[in-house]
Amino acid sequence: MSEPDYIVIRPAPDLPPGFLPERENGRWYDRADMPQASAEASLNALIKYGGGVAVATGRFEVRDYDGAVAEVYEVRP
């Protein structure tokens, strides 16, 4: 399967309360707008956000209204 066109941001289970702004929980982003991981990065692409790191989980979500698929990225401190 190729990468979906979108990513969705979710908090990791151990993320401290209030670390991730509520408006970001569940927010979808177009993957093309995200910075690319460098060649030295691990297989999990990392996206830095507000002092945390969003890590690809290998899980996916589907939007109800249009069937679009997004890869879930968990924010970790």
Beta strands, then each sheet from edge to edge (+ up, - down):
strand 1: 6-11
strand 2: 28-30
strand 3: 46-49
strand 4: 52-62
strand 5: 69-76
sheet 1: 2+ 1- 5- 4+ 3-
end
